[in-house]
């Protein structure tokens, strides 16, 4: 049975492994042990911020998925809160089994419970399958996302 919970410090190494477990992540993440201090600092910042949740999916005793959910107050839409889903990863051996959909639906349930009126996410254009996956769940590509690396 899959369970969802807040990530714990002892999950961090596995989370980084999941983030590195794809074509894009393998070139930008560092899974060496011990983990780079930047991961530790980021985890502390996320777990210490009431507007962030780092959610893991557990199957048996294994962490098989992760996503970050960030809550942001907006003035638009009459001061509505939004949630951004980021860093979604499912272990490669579990893809296609419904874990990703269950993880996103869990994030949406959590967002609704906090009164969020809009959930948004981005997906890299190189991941065409991911775009179809999110559309199947009900997301619509209504905006063109832009980023500036600093």
Buried (B, 14 or more C-beta within 10 A) or exposed (E): EBEBBEBEEEBBBBBBBBBBBBEEBEEEBEBEEEBEEEBEEBBEEBBEEEEBBBBBBBBEEEBBBBBBBBBEEEEEEEEBBBBBBEBBBBBEEBBEBEBBBBBBBBBBEBBEEEEBBBBBBBBEEEBEEBBEBBEEEEBEEEEEEEEEEE
